[in-house]
Amino acid sequence: MEHKGILLESGTNELEIVEFEVANNKFGINVIKVKEIIQPIPVTFIPHAHPHVEGIIQLRGEVLPVVDMLRVLGIQSQERSSQQKYIVAEFNKQRVVFHVDNVTQIHRISWNQIEKPSDMYQGGTSQVIGVIKQNEQMILLLDFERIMVDINPDSGISVEAVKKLGKRERSEKRILIAEDSPLLRKLLFDTMNEAGYENVEFFENGHDAYEYLQAIVKSGSDVAEHIQLVVTDIEMPQMDGHHLTRKIKEHPDLQKLPVIIFSSLITDDLRHKGDQVGAEDQISKPEITELILRIDQLII
């Protein structure tokens, strides 16, 4: 399974998801995040660990935390499936193991098939970032970055990191940010403000961001007078960041906009995908100071 997702052409707005089960419920994780799937092995208990962490395992000499998805999802303890598996994942420059009841199959789908969860049922602390209708069933796409930030807040975007850059001048430059996670939008708002960038337009997916940019063009305005730079996540319902970048760079009136891809999926293996769609730079979450310094270079 390793590197399977890399086979997808860049900017097609498609992804592959690994479908897995927890207590007979179906969930999905982007195959790009999955390094391998293994049978459970003995776990070493860690005193006073976060309640979601079962303990640690040693895998080919590397010590990895094991996260119990039953606990993460708030499902009451029950007898484990005989088909339980460990999903070894890597994102945000960290490796982690997710303990699930079963791994069933891989689906190749388009981001526009993924619906944004309704505020009515997801609540403010939901770990669901998308709903996939698959035949008569639904697969919930989980926000694994949020799951890990809940366990280890230091792995997230930090305002304190920006403060270490020293006193910042206020900037009138306008930045568009496409980011589907409400938690990360709030963190990005705080950190951008601390960095002196107060004029930030947020959109929760690439589709809405692109519609906004197109509306500026259709009004007859020069887009550079309204937006000076775009920052985009990769994983977003409706339109992902690679597809958004590709559409911007292929549009005669938008292609001059600098685009930075800011995602947990930036790795040496996947960097070529952002290069192919024309991004000016690609920065891995949660390296917020690196993002701020690159924005400075591109628009000041």
N, C-alpha and C positions, 0 to 999 in steps of 0.2 A: 504493500500500500504506500510505502514511502515515496514521496515526490509525485504521486499519481496526479494530483491537482495541477502540477506544473504543465502537464500536457495540454491544458486548455489554452487556446490562443488568447493573447492579451486583449482586454477591452471589449470582449464579446458580451459582457453583462451576464455571464453564466458562472455557475459554481458547482462543485460536487460536494455533497454532504454525506457524512457517515451517520446513518440512522442507528440509534441505540435505544434501549428500553430501561426504564426505572419503574418498578412496581406496575408493570403492564401499561405504562404511559410511554408514548413515543416522542423522542427528542432528536435534535440534530446538531452536529458540529461540523464546521467547514473542514473538508479533508486536508486543506493546506495546513491546518493546525495540528493534524494527527501525524505523529512520527511512526507509531506502530501500535498494534493491539496484541496484548499478551494474556495468557492465563494468569489468574491471581497467584501470587507467591506470598510467603509469610511476611507479615508487617511487624515492624518494631514499634512498640508503644512509646509515645513521647509525653512525659508528664506536663500538664498545664498547657497543652497545645490548644489551638482554636477548636471549638466543638465540631467543626466540619472536617477536621483532619484526623484520619484514623491513626496515622503514624508515618513511618518512613520505610522505604525499601531500598535495596541496593541493586541497581541494574547495570551490568557491565562496568562495575567500578564507580558508578555515579549514584549518589544518595538523592532520592527524590521523595517529595511528600505525596501521600495518598489521600485524595479528597473523596469522601463518601457522598455520592450524589443523592442518596436517600436523605441524608441530613441536610444537605444544601437546599433541597426542594421541600423540606419540612414534612416529609412523609414519615408517619409513625413507623417505628422499627417493626420489621416483619421478617419472615423466613426468606433467606436469600435464594435466588434462582440457582439451579444447578448449572446454568449456562453463563454465569457471571463472568465479566471480563474487566481488564484494566486497559483504559485508553491512555496511552502515553502521548502527551500533547506538548507543543512548544509554541509560545507566543509571548509578546512583551519581554523578549530576551530571558525567558525563564522556562524551565521544564517542570511539568507536574503530571501526576497520574490521577485519572478520574475513575473511580470504582463504580461500575454500572452493572445492571442485571443481565444484559445481553447486547451484542452488536449484531445487527441483522443484515443490512445491505447498504449499498452506496447509490445515491440518486444524483443524476445530473439535471440541474434545473436552471431557469433564468431568475435573476433577482426580481424581475417584475411579477413573478409568480408568488413572491413572498409578501404577505400582507403585514402592515404595521399593526401591532396589538392595539386594541381599543383601550382608551383611558378608563373606560367603564369597568373593565374586568382585570386590567393589569396592575392598577394601583401604583403608588409612587416608588415602591421598592421591588418591582418585578424584575426577574432575571430573564424574561422573555423579550427578545428583540424582533421576532418575526413568527408568522404562522404560515405553514405550508400545507395546502390542501392536496392530499395524495389519494386519489380515488375516493373512497368513502371515509378515509381517516385524515386526521390532522397531525402534523409533526411540528413541534415547537422548537424554534431555533433559539438557543440559549445565549445569554450574554456572559461568556466565560471570563472576559476581562473584569466585569463587575464582580463575579463570583470570587475572583482572586483578590481584588481590591478589598472586598469585605473581609477576607481572611487576613490579608497583609496590606494595610493601608499605605505602607511605604512603597509598594509596587505601583502606585498610581501617580497621576500628575500632581505636582506639588507647587503651591504658591511660594513656599519657602525657598525652593530652588531658584525661582526667578528673582527673589529678593537678594540673593547672593550676587546677582549681576550688578548690584549697586543702584544708585539713584538713576531713574530713567526720565527722559524728556517725554512730554505728551506728544502724540503724533496725530495728525489729522487724516492720515492714510486710512482708507476703508478696506477691510478684509472680509472676504466671504469664507465661512467655514461650513462644510457639510459633515455632520457627525450625527449618527442615529441614537447614540446613548444619551439619555437625559442627564445621567450622572456626569459623563464626560463633557457635555455641553456646559454644564455649570462650572466644572473645574477649568475648562478652557476660557470661559468668560472671565473668571477670577484671575487666571494667570495672564491672559492677554491684557486685562485692565492694569494689573500690576506692572506689566512690561511697557505701559504707555499707549497701548493700542485700544482706544475706547470705542472706535467706530467699527464694530464687528457685526456682520449679518450672519445669523445662524440658520441652517436648514437641516432637517432631519433625514434627508436622503439626497442622492445625486439628481434625481428627477426634478425635485422642487428647486434645487439650486440652478439647474440648467434652464428651467422655465423662467426663473428670475432674470438670468443673464440674457436670455432671448428677448424678454420683454423690454429690457434696456435698449437692445439693438433695434427692435421694431419701433421704438419711440423716436428713432432717429438720432439718439444721443451716442456720443463716443463712450464705449463701455469703460475706458480708462478714467473717465471723469467721475464714475460712480464706484468702481471697484478697482483696486490696484493689485490685488493678489488673492489667490484661492488656496485654501487649505482643505484637503479632503481625506476622510477615512477611506478604507477600501470596502469593508463589509457594511452594506446598507441595503435595506429593502428598496424595491422598485428600480434603482440604478446604483451600481457600485462605483467606487472611486476610480477604478481603472477605466470604466466606460465613460464616466463623466470627463475625465482628463482627455481621453481620446476625442470625444465630441467637441470639447473646447479647442483642442489643437487642430482639428479638422475644419473648424468654422472660420471663415475669412475675417470676420469682425471680432472674434474672441481669442484667436490663436496667440495674440501678443500678451495675453494675461499670464503671468507666472503662476505655475501650479506646484504646490508642495504636497506630496502624499504623506500623511502622518497616520501611521497604522501599526498595530501590534504584529502585522504580518510581514514587516520588512526584514528579510533575512538575505544572506548571500545567495541562497538558492533562488529567491524570488525577485530579487532586485531588477532582473532583466525585464520583468513584466511592466514595471513602471517606466523603465527606459524606452520600451517599445511604444508606449502611448504618448511619450513626449514630456513627461514630468520634469520640471527643473531640478527637483531634488526629492529624496525619499528619506524620511526620518522615522525611526522606530519609537513608538510609545514605550515608556513614558518620558522620553528625552526632551522635556519641554524647553530647557535652556538652549539646546541645540536648535530647536525649531525657532525660537525667538531670534537667535543670532543670525539664522539663515534668512528670516523675514527681513531683518535689518539690512542685510546685504542686498536683497533683491529690490526693496522699495524705498529705501532712504537715500 
